Amino acid sequence: MYQGTFHPLTFFVTLFSCLCLQIGTNYFNEYFDYCYGLDHAESLGATTVIFRNEMTAQQVLAGGIVSFVIAALLGIVLIFIVGPVIMLFGLAAMAIAYFYSAKPFKLASRGLGDIMVYIAMGFLMTWGAYYVQVPQWSWSAFAASVPVGLLVTAILNMNNVRDYQDDLAVNKRTLPVRFGQRFGQRFHAVLLIGSYIATTFFVLIGLLPLSSLAVWLTFPLAFINVRSVLLATERQTFIVGIKKTALLHLLFGLVLSIAIIVARL
């Protein structure tokens, strides 16, 4: 998978473009949840910058627009460096990011947020990061995107489990609202354990190097995470679960990246 090719300029342009895209997504999500009444004074949404009176709704909207503009300008730089195909990645990512919360699609409110996050932050970001360095299709890069996508989806799912009561009250049809909070807790376990199973499977069929099995070193963190979430009855446990899942996502990704590079040396 690792081709021994690395272009620092392309890496940093891609990194900051994705970072601005994520920042813009958070701004738009906060703005539209506020406008549609999905966040209110009694919900956890009341902890956002709008309810804390740190920014007005219009400033949050402007922040989202500016972030997307910067991401788009960096995307234009990538078009000149890599080629026009990369524009498809950017357009797809921006569409998912904006319509995640915005009308007419409101993907998150229709229970489609999980699959969209998997596509955008699993496949598009992971495989796209490979493509800007080596502009060709790679099944190995696709394989690497699968466990990464499962873990980032787990962060969103944990957030939705935490917000179950608030989302239920405003009919925001996330997966836990559609199928129950207990489903969300079990889905969390499937996503975390599935990331390790997927990595092992791709090693067995030769799409990932044997060293990728080093991700199992992080499994104790995943096991503790899953156990606490499955046994949880208090909302505070889910809040902590979000942080622990984000940390697991970071460590898993670092170990997988290092393992792939080491296999090439």
C-alpha positions in Angstrom: 0.0 0.0 0.0 2.7 2.5 1.0 4.5 3.3 -2.3 7.5 5.2 -0.8 6.0 8.4 -2.1 5.3 11.5 0.0 4.8 15.0 -1.1 4.8 17.4 1.9 3.1 20.3 0.2 0.3 18.1 -1.0 -0.1 16.6 2.4 -0.4 19.9 4.2 -2.7 21.4 1.6 -5.0 18.3 2.0 -4.7 18.4 5.8 -5.8 22.0 6.1 -8.5 21.6 3.5 -10.0 18.7 5.4 -9.6 20.6 8.7 -11.5 23.6 7.3 -14.2 21.3 5.9 -14.6 19.8 9.4 -14.7 23.2 11.1 -17.3 24.4 8.6 -19.4 21.2 9.1 -19.5 21.9 12.8 -20.5 25.5 12.3 -23.3 24.5 9.9 -24.5 21.7 12.1 -24.8 24.1 15.1 -26.5 26.8 13.0 -29.1 24.6 11.5 -29.8 22.6 14.6 -30.5 26.0 16.3 -32.6 27.3 13.4 -34.7 24.2 13.2 -35.3 24.0 16.9 -33.3 20.8 17.4 -31.2 22.5 20.1 -33.0 24.3 22.8 -32.2 25.8 26.2 -32.8 22.5 28.1 -30.8 20.2 25.7 -27.1 19.6 25.5 -27.2 21.9 22.5 -27.5 24.7 25.0 -23.8 24.2 25.7 -22.9 25.4 22.1 -21.5 28.9 21.4 -24.9 30.3 20.3 -26.6 29.4 23.6 -23.6 30.6 25.6 -23.9 33.9 23.7 -20.3 33.6 22.5 -21.4 33.9 18.9 -24.6 34.9 17.2 -26.4 32.5 14.9 -25.3 34.7 11.9 -21.7 34.7 13.0 -21.8 30.9 13.2 -23.3 30.7 9.7 -20.6 33.1 8.5 -17.9 30.9 10.1 -19.3 27.9 8.2 -19.2 29.7 4.9 -15.7 31.1 5.4 -14.4 27.7 6.4 -15.9 26.1 3.3 -14.5 28.9 1.1 -11.0 28.3 2.5 -11.4 24.5 2.0 -12.6 25.2 -1.6 -9.6 27.4 -2.4 -7.2 24.8 -1.0 -9.1 22.3 -3.1 -8.3 24.4 -6.2 -4.6 24.2 -5.3 -5.0 20.4 -5.1 -6.6 20.3 -8.6 -3.5 22.0 -10.0 -1.2 19.6 -8.1 -3.1 16.3 -8.5 -5.6 16.8 -11.3 -9.3 17.5 -11.8 -10.5 14.2 -10.4 -9.8 15.4 -6.9 -12.6 17.9 -7.4 -15.1 15.1 -7.2 -13.9 14.3 -3.7 -14.3 17.9 -2.6 -17.7 18.3 -4.0 -19.0 15.1 -2.5 -17.5 15.9 0.9 -18.9 19.5 0.9 -22.4 18.2 -0.1 -22.4 15.7 2.7 -21.1 18.2 5.2 -23.7 20.9 4.3 -26.7 18.7 3.9 -25.9 16.7 7.0 -28.0 19.2 8.9 -29.5 21.5 6.2 -32.7 21.3 4.2 -33.9 19.8 2.0 -32.1 16.5 2.9 -31.3 17.0 6.7 -29.4 13.7 6.5 -28.8 13.5 10.3 -32.4 13.9 11.1 -33.4 11.1 8.7 -31.0 8.5 10.3 -28.5 8.8 7.5 -25.8 10.6 9.4 -23.9 7.4 10.3 -23.5 6.2 6.7 -22.6 9.7 5.5 -20.0 10.2 8.2 -18.6 6.8 7.3 -18.3 7.8 3.6 -17.0 11.3 4.2 -14.6 10.7 7.1 -13.8 7.1 6.5 -13.6 6.5 2.7 -13.2 9.9 1.2 -10.6 11.2 3.7 -8.6 8.1 4.1 -8.6 6.9 0.5 -8.5 10.5 -0.7 -5.4 11.2 1.3 -3.7 8.3 -0.5 -5.0 9.4 -3.9 -3.5 12.9 -3.6 -0.1 11.3 -3.1 -0.4 8.4 -5.6 -3.2 9.3 -8.0 -4.5 5.8 -8.8 -7.1 3.4 -7.3 -5.8 1.2 -4.5 -7.7 -1.6 -2.9 -5.3 -1.4 0.0 -6.1 2.2 0.7 -9.8 1.3 0.5 -9.1 -1.5 3.1 -7.4 0.9 5.4 -10.4 3.3 5.2 -12.8 0.6 6.5 -11.7 0.3 10.1 -11.0 4.1 10.3 -14.6 4.7 9.0 -16.1 2.3 11.5 -14.4 4.1 14.4 -15.3 7.6 13.3 -18.9 6.4 12.9 -18.7 5.1 16.4 -17.9 8.6 17.7 -21.0 9.9 16.0 -23.1 7.0 17.3 -21.9 7.6 20.8 -22.9 11.3 20.4 -26.4 10.2 19.2 -26.8 7.8 22.2 -25.9 10.6 24.5 -28.5 12.8 22.9 -31.2 10.1 22.7 -33.7 11.9 24.9 -33.2 15.3 23.4 -33.4 14.0 19.8 -36.5 11.9 20.7 -38.2 15.0 22.0 -37.7 17.0 18.7 -38.2 13.9 16.4 -34.6 14.0 15.2 -34.6 10.4 13.7 -31.1 9.3 14.5 -30.5 5.5 14.6 -30.9 5.3 18.4 -34.2 7.3 18.1 -35.4 5.0 15.3 -34.4 1.7 17.0 -33.9 2.5 20.6 -31.1 3.6 22.9 -30.2 0.0 23.6 -29.7 -0.5 19.9 -27.3 2.4 19.9 -25.2 0.9 22.7 -25.0 -2.5 20.9 -24.3 -0.7 17.6 -21.3 1.0 19.3 -19.9 -2.5 20.3 -20.3 -3.7 16.7 -18.5 -0.7 15.3 -15.6 -0.9 17.6 -15.1 -4.7 17.5 -15.8 -4.6 13.7 -12.8 -2.3 13.2 -10.4 -5.0 14.5 -12.2 -7.8 12.6 -12.1 -5.8 9.4 -8.3 -5.1 9.8 -7.6 -8.8 10.5 -9.7 -9.8 7.5 -7.9 -7.5 5.1 -4.5 -8.8 6.4 -5.6 -12.3 5.8 -6.6 -11.6 2.2 -3.4 -9.6 1.6 -4.8 -6.1 1.3 -3.1 -4.9 4.4 0.5 -5.9 5.6 0.9 -8.3 8.5 2.2 -5.5 10.7 -1.3 -4.0 10.6 -2.3 -6.5 13.2 -0.4 -4.2 15.7 -3.7 -2.3 16.0 -4.8 -5.1 18.4 -2.4 -3.5 20.9 -5.2 -0.9 21.3 -7.9 -3.5 21.8 -7.9 -3.3 25.6 -9.0 0.3 25.3 -11.8 -0.8 23.0 -12.8 -3.6 25.3 -13.1 -1.3 28.3 -15.0 1.2 26.2 -17.5 -1.3 24.9 -18.0 -2.8 28.4 -18.7 0.5 30.0 -21.1 1.6 27.2 -23.1 -1.7 27.2 -23.5 -1.5 31.0 -24.2 2.2 31.1 -27.5 3.6 32.4 -26.4 7.2 33.1 -25.9 9.9 30.4 -22.5 10.9 31.9 -21.1 7.5 30.9 -22.0 8.2 27.2 -20.4 11.7 27.4 -17.2 10.0 28.7 -17.7 7.3 26.0 -17.4 10.0 23.3 -14.0 11.1 24.5 -12.8 7.6 24.9 -13.9 6.6 21.4 -12.3 9.7 19.9 -9.0 8.7 21.7 -9.3 5.2 20.5 -9.9 6.4 16.9 -6.7 8.5 17.2 -4.5 5.8 18.6 -5.9 3.1 16.2 -5.2 5.3 13.3 -1.6 6.2 14.4 -0.8 2.5 15.0 -2.2 1.5 11.6 -0.3 4.2 9.8 3.0 3.4 11.5 2.4 -0.3 10.8 1.9 0.3 7.1 5.0 2.5 6.8 7.1 0.0 8.7 6.0 -2.8 6.4 7.4 -0.8 3.5 10.8 -0.2 5.0 
